[in-house]
Amino acid sequence: MKIFKVCHACDRIIGEIELDDLTSNNTDPIMDIIGNVAYALCTDCLNDMKTEPCNVYH
């Protein structure tokens, strides 16, 4: 069974994963699985959320 992988921030479809891949030891620890959708961050949103160590955001 295939599960859609969707970005948490922009809701872009990143790809799809086989259900067997989720039960292996290679799973992404920050991926949230709800029903048949796995939520993670796409590379664009991940790069946008990177912060510099000296910057403080309020």
Stockholm file with secondary structure:
# STOCKHOLM 1.0

chainA/1-58         MKIFKVCHACDRIIGEIELDDLTSNNTDPIMDIIGNVAYALCTDCLNDMKTEPCNVYH
#=GR chainA/1-58 SS CEEEEEETTTCCEEEEEEHHHHTSTTCCTTCEEETTEEEECCHHHHHHHCCCTTCCCC
#=GC SS_cons        CEEEEEETTTCCEEEEEEHHHHTSTTCCTTCEEETTEEEECCHHHHHHHCCCTTCCCC
//
